[in-house]
Amino acid sequence: MKLSYLGLMDTERSTIKATITTDHPASSYGMPVIVLEDGGALDYTSAILLDYLVEKINEAEMPLLKQWQHNMPPIDINPAATLGRKGGSVKSLAKSDAATARNAKRKAEGKPEGGRPKKVAE
């Protein structure tokens, strides 16, 4: 396999020979890894940041490359959103509406709003 990449400070693409295999220490549970000329595995972060492109590949390596690409994590999603932290309120709209209605009803009855009691400044 022949790859090309664009270094962080480069203006022209560089080429490098590589292989894709499941027989490497960085491979686990049969997941393929791209092994560069120096014997190190190409990680997904470097592949994205350095804009790696496959220039030439043989037919035997094609299924492994497809599997490698399939295993690649999505890059267009906010990492916090992936973990379920999208910012703002974690309540659904239905819960927020129900809480507002409940507080309005309590206020109309002359009762204090629900929730934790307010701290009184001394």
C-alpha positions as CSV (number, residue, x, y, z in Angstrom):
1,M,0.0,0.0,0.0
2,K,1.2,3.5,-0.7
3,L,-0.1,6.5,1.3
4,S,0.4,10.2,1.1
5,Y,0.1,12.8,3.8
6,L,0.4,16.5,4.4
7,G,2.7,17.4,7.2
8,L,1.6,20.1,9.6
9,M,4.2,22.6,8.3
10,D,4.4,21.2,4.7
11,T,2.9,22.6,1.5
12,E,3.4,19.5,-0.5
13,R,2.2,15.9,0.1
14,S,4.8,13.2,1.1
15,T,4.4,9.6,0.2
16,I,5.2,6.6,2.4
17,K,4.9,2.8,2.1
18,A,2.6,1.0,4.5
19,T,0.9,-2.3,5.1
20,I,-2.4,-3.2,6.7
21,T,-2.5,-6.2,8.9
22,T,-4.1,-7.8,11.9
23,D,-0.8,-9.4,12.9
24,H,0.7,-6.5,14.8
25,P,0.9,-5.7,18.6
26,A,-1.4,-2.6,18.1
27,S,-4.1,-4.9,16.6
28,S,-6.5,-6.3,19.1
29,Y,-9.4,-8.8,18.5
30,G,-8.6,-9.0,14.8
31,M,-9.0,-5.3,14.1
32,P,-6.7,-4.2,11.3
33,V,-4.0,-1.6,11.8
34,I,-2.0,0.4,9.2
35,V,1.7,-0.2,9.8
36,L,4.1,2.4,8.5
37,E,7.7,1.9,7.2
38,D,9.2,2.4,10.7
39,G,7.0,-0.4,12.1
40,G,4.7,2.0,14.1
41,A,0.9,1.8,13.7
42,L,-1.0,4.8,12.1
43,D,-3.5,6.0,14.6
44,Y,-6.8,7.6,13.6
45,T,-5.9,11.0,15.0
46,S,-2.8,11.2,12.8
47,A,-4.7,9.9,9.8
48,I,-7.1,12.8,10.2
49,L,-4.8,15.6,11.2
50,L,-2.2,14.8,8.5
51,D,-4.8,14.1,5.8
52,Y,-3.6,10.6,4.9
53,L,-4.8,9.4,1.5
54,V,-4.5,5.9,0.0
55,E,-2.6,6.4,-3.3
56,K,-2.2,2.7,-4.2
57,I,-3.5,-0.5,-2.7
58,N,-3.7,-4.2,-3.8
59,E,-6.9,-6.2,-3.8
60,A,-5.8,-8.4,-0.8
61,E,-5.5,-5.3,1.4
62,M,-8.9,-3.7,0.3
63,P,-11.2,-5.7,2.8
64,L,-8.9,-4.8,5.7
65,L,-8.8,-1.1,4.7
66,K,-12.6,-1.1,4.6
67,Q,-12.8,-2.7,8.0
68,W,-10.2,-0.1,9.3
69,Q,-12.3,2.7,7.9
70,H,-15.5,1.3,9.4
71,N,-13.8,1.2,12.8
72,M,-12.7,4.8,12.6
73,P,-14.5,7.0,15.1
74,P,-16.7,9.8,13.8
75,I,-14.9,13.1,13.5
76,D,-17.8,15.5,13.0
77,I,-19.3,15.0,16.5
78,N,-18.5,17.1,19.5
79,P,-16.6,14.7,21.9
80,A,-18.7,16.0,24.9
81,A,-21.9,15.2,22.9
82,T,-20.6,11.7,22.3
83,L,-20.4,11.2,26.1
84,G,-23.9,12.6,26.5
85,R,-22.9,16.1,27.7
86,K,-24.4,18.5,25.2
87,G,-24.4,21.5,27.4
88,G,-27.4,23.4,28.7
89,S,-30.3,21.7,30.5
90,V,-30.3,17.9,30.7
91,K,-34.1,18.0,31.2
92,S,-36.3,17.1,28.3
93,L,-38.8,19.7,27.0
94,A,-41.7,17.6,28.5
95,K,-40.1,17.6,31.9
96,S,-39.4,21.3,31.8
97,D,-43.0,22.1,30.8
98,A,-44.4,19.8,33.5
99,A,-42.2,21.5,36.2
100,T,-43.3,25.0,35.0
101,A,-47.0,24.0,35.1
102,R,-46.5,22.4,38.6
103,N,-44.8,25.5,39.9
104,A,-47.5,27.8,38.4
105,K,-50.2,25.7,40.1
106,R,-48.4,25.9,43.4
107,K,-48.0,29.6,43.1
108,A,-51.7,30.1,42.3
109,E,-52.5,28.2,45.5
110,G,-50.2,30.5,47.5
111,K,-47.7,27.7,48.1
112,P,-43.9,28.2,47.6
113,E,-42.4,26.9,44.4
114,G,-41.2,23.3,44.4
115,G,-37.5,22.3,44.5
116,R,-34.8,22.9,47.0
117,P,-35.5,25.7,49.5
118,K,-33.8,29.0,48.7
119,K,-30.8,29.9,50.9
120,V,-31.5,33.0,53.0
121,A,-28.6,35.5,53.2
122,E,-27.8,36.3,56.8
